[in-house]
């Protein structure tokens, strides 16, 4: 079982943003983060999950993702995403990232658990710290999917 904690942050919404991801497997731990010059909080929440799943080697892993994003967790767990996909994401925000998500999601056996943000969960707090630090960094990337559609 692989555990992934994720969080995203954006100031301004849109504004500078970042994501933080912590992957856990047995005694191994890997932290990922990246900052963007112009993006939204929801995009960073979703990108955190994508980057975590992309970091896994192989396929077919059982993965539990802990996220404080109702946007991401509810889209999958309540089944909204499958209807959005059938309609080719017409009228939905972030179709580029949802399509990327579906590609990596389908490689594994993924379940989601929602955690309350800023509630003392050490790994969720670490992801938030990574996201905020990445968003405040000097080497901010371009969120092409967002800026191309702004």
N, C-alpha and C positions, 0 to 999 in steps of 0.2 A: 504494500500500500504506500502510495506517494501522497504527501500532503503539501498543498500549495496555499499560502496566504497571499492575498493581494490587496492593494489599495491604490487609489489615484487621487491626485490633487490638482486643482487649477485655481489660480487667483484671477478674478475678473470674469471668468466663464462667459465668453472666451477671454483667454489671457494665457500667460505662461503656465505650463502644467508639467506634471511628471507622474510616473508610476513607480511603485515599489512592489517587489515580489520576493517572497522567501519560499524556497523549495526544501522539503525535508524528506529524506529517505534513509531509514535506519540511522546510522551515526553521521550521515552526510547532511550538509546544509549549504545551500547556495543562495546568494542574494543578487537580485537584478534590479536595476533602475535606469531610467533615462528621462531626460527633460526635453521639453518642446517649447518653442517661442510663442506659439499661438495655438490653443486647443481648448477643449472643454473637459470638465470633470468626468462626464460620462464616457468620453472617449478614452480617458486615462484609466478609468476603472476597467473598461473592457480590454484595453491594450495590456494591462497588467496580467490578466488571465491568459490572453493569447501568448504573451512572451513566456509565461510560466509553462504552458503546454508545449510551446516550441522548443523549450530547453530540454525536454525529455528525449532520451535516446530510445529508439525502437518504437514499437506499437503495442497496443493491447494492455497497457498498464491500468491498474485500478488507481484512480486519482480522486482525492477529495479536495475540493477547493473551498476555502473559507474566504468570504468577501463581505464587506459591509455595504456593498452596492445592491440596493433593491432592484435597480435598473437591470443589472446583469443576472442576479440570482433569480428574480421573478420571471424574466424573459425565458429562461431555460426551464426552471422548475414548474412554472405555471403553463408552459406550452405555447406561449405567445410566439416565440421564435419560429416555430414550425409553420405557423400561419403566415408570418412575415415572409418566410422563405418561399412558400407557395405563390405568393403575390410578388415575388422578386423584390421585396423590400420597398414596394411602391409607397411613397408618402412617409417612410420611416427614416429616422436620422441614423447616420453612421453605417450605411449599407456596406461600405468597403471593409470596415472592421468586423461586422457580423459575418460576412462571407469568409474572411480570414479565420474567424473564430470557428466556424463550422468545419473548415478543412482540418484544423488541428484537434478539435473536439471529437470528431469521428474516428480519429486514430486510437482513441483510448476509451476506457469505461469510466466516465466522469460523473461525479455527483457534486452537488453544491450544498454548502451550509452557510446561512446568513449569520453574521456576527454583528452585534451592535458596535458601531465605531466609537472611538474615543471613550471606551468603557473599561480600560485597564487590561485588555487582553494583550500580553506582551508581544506576540507575533504580529497582531494587527497594528499595534502601536509602532513596531519596527518598520512595517511596510509604509505606514503614514510618514514616518521620519524619512525614509528613503525617498518617497514621492516628493515631499516638500523640499528636501535638499536638492533633488534633481531639478525641480522646477526653478529653484533659485540659482542654479549653476551658471557658469559662464559659457558653456559649450552647448547651448540649446539647439536641438535639431528642428527641422521643418516637418510639421505634421502635414504632409502633402495631401492626404485625404480630406483634411479639414480646410486648409488654405485654398485648395483648388475649388472648393464649393462655397467659399465665403463671399 
